[in-house]
């Protein structure tokens, strides 16, 4: 069974840090894959947060998180280190694996991050 499982969400105060992890199972994350994090704030659309490609590796960030969030990968796991968190970072965070070569895409079930005092 092909799955992505996120972990590491929770409640954190403004200015704090969290590290999210996403573990892939049922397939091997090779250089063909782009691994991404998206988030969906309450009452809003899902939005792109960060992505990493295995060639390079190349990373890309949404302007709203540049300088605060860092995406990294190792084997079948992709992490998102989130620092200097703000209340507007509150959202359900989703992991996505994309392989354009074989038109394959899978999403995780999401993990909730709440930034509040």
RODO-2510 file (C-alpha; in nm, 4 decimals, decimal comma):
residues 117
     n   res          X          Y          Z
     1     x     0,0000     0,0000     0,0000
     2     x     0,1339     0,3413    -0,1019
     3     x     0,1071     0,5972     0,1774
     4     x     0,2534     0,9174     0,3210
     5     x     0,2247     0,9631     0,6959
     6     x     0,2859     1,3030     0,8560
     7     x     0,3777     1,3565     1,2195
     8     x     0,5037     1,6304     1,4493
     9     x     0,2088     1,8666     1,4553
    10     x     0,0756     2,0241     1,7725
    11     x     0,0222     2,3410     1,9699
    12     x     0,3068     2,5921     1,9914
    13     x     0,3359     2,9506     2,1108
    14     x     0,4155     3,2343     1,8690
    15     x     0,7890     3,2488     1,8088
    16     x     0,8290     2,8795     1,8789
    17     x     0,9440     2,5930     1,6584
    18     x     0,8100     2,2604     1,5343
    19     x     0,9522     1,9924     1,3098
    20     x     0,7145     1,8001     1,0868
    21     x     0,8088     1,4664     0,9331
    22     x     0,6568     1,2773     0,6431
    23     x     0,7427     0,9133     0,5872
    24     x     0,6703     0,7397     0,2590
    25     x     0,5913     0,3708     0,2458
    26     x     0,5006     0,1350    -0,0354
    27     x     0,7375     0,3104    -0,2770
    28     x     1,0956     0,4417    -0,2879
    29     x     1,1585     0,8148    -0,3101
    30     x     1,4147     0,8313    -0,5905
    31     x     1,5555     1,1327    -0,7768
    32     x     1,2434     1,1267    -0,9949
    33     x     1,0335     1,2607    -0,7081
    34     x     0,9491     1,6082    -0,5893
    35     x     0,8419     1,6075    -0,2254
    36     x     0,6311     1,8980    -0,1060
    37     x     0,4531     2,0426     0,1930
    38     x     0,1211     2,2234     0,1597
    39     x    -0,1070     2,3680     0,4254
    40     x    -0,4725     2,4526     0,4618
    41     x    -0,5567     2,7254     0,7136
    42     x    -0,9032     2,7226     0,8742
    43     x    -1,1648     2,8335     0,6222
    44     x    -0,9090     2,8799     0,3452
    45     x    -0,7792     2,6995     0,0371
    46     x    -0,4845     2,4637     0,0465
    47     x    -0,1614     2,6464    -0,0351
    48     x     0,1941     2,5589    -0,1269
    49     x     0,4567     2,5832     0,1480
    50     x     0,7814     2,4209     0,0326
    51     x     0,9211     2,1622    -0,2065
    52     x     1,2426     1,9706    -0,2564
    53     x     1,3713     1,7838    -0,5596
    54     x     1,6355     1,5174    -0,5178
    55     x     1,8536     1,6528    -0,7998
    56     x     2,0717     1,9216    -0,6418
    57     x     1,8789     1,9126    -0,4176
    58     x     1,6655     2,2033    -0,5309
    59     x     1,4327     2,3700    -0,2821
    60     x     1,1495     2,6166    -0,3233
    61     x     0,9514     2,8106    -0,0636
    62     x     0,6405     3,0222    -0,0445
    63     x     0,7283     3,3854     0,0235
    64     x     0,5370     3,3719     0,3521
    65     x     0,7744     3,1113     0,4996
    66     x     1,1108     3,2000     0,3429
    67     x     1,3818     3,2374     0,6051
    68     x     1,1690     3,0648     0,8700
    69     x     1,0990     2,7172     0,7293
    70     x     1,3494     2,4634     0,5968
    71     x     1,2627     2,1533     0,3975
    72     x     1,4994     1,8575     0,3913
    73     x     1,4908     1,4927     0,2930
    74     x     1,6713     1,1724     0,3751
    75     x     1,5761     0,8439     0,2168
    76     x     1,2009     0,7994     0,2324
    77     x     1,1438     1,0850     0,4783
    78     x     1,0940     1,4558     0,4172
    79     x     1,0996     1,7022     0,7069
    80     x     0,9845     2,0585     0,7519
    81     x     1,1624     2,2573     1,0218
    82     x     0,9440     2,5526     1,1188
    83     x     1,0950     2,8348     1,3236
    84     x     0,9642     3,1730     1,4366
    85     x     0,6095     3,0466     1,4034
    86     x     0,3255     3,2949     1,3729
    87     x    -0,0473     3,2584     1,4405
    88     x    -0,1070     3,2767     1,0645
    89     x     0,0947     2,9553     1,0256
    90     x    -0,1928     2,7705     1,1925
    91     x    -0,3146     2,5088     0,9465
    92     x    -0,3370     2,1433     0,8614
    93     x    -0,0050     2,0561     0,6951
    94     x     0,0005     1,7979     0,4159
    95     x     0,2864     1,6123     0,2520
    96     x     0,2806     1,5302    -0,1197
    97     x     0,4949     1,3066    -0,3384
    98     x     0,4986     1,3706    -0,7122
    99     x     0,6659     1,1715    -0,9883
   100     x     0,5925     1,3416    -1,3209
   101     x     0,7761     1,0713    -1,5161
   102     x     0,5061     0,8147    -1,4388
   103     x     0,2173     1,0524    -1,3541
   104     x     0,2133     0,9399    -0,9911
   105     x     0,0953     1,1561    -0,7023
   106     x     0,0081     1,0750    -0,3432
   107     x    -0,0943     1,2901    -0,0440
   108     x    -0,0724     1,2308     0,3268
   109     x    -0,3641     1,2645     0,5661
   110     x    -0,2365     1,5874     0,7228
   111     x    -0,1157     1,7007     1,0633
   112     x    -0,2546     1,9995     1,2538
   113     x    -0,0280     2,2847     1,3604
   114     x    -0,1762     2,5448     1,5935
   115     x     0,0209     2,8573     1,6802
   116     x    -0,1404     3,0334     1,9722
   117     x    -0,0602     3,1826     2,3092
***
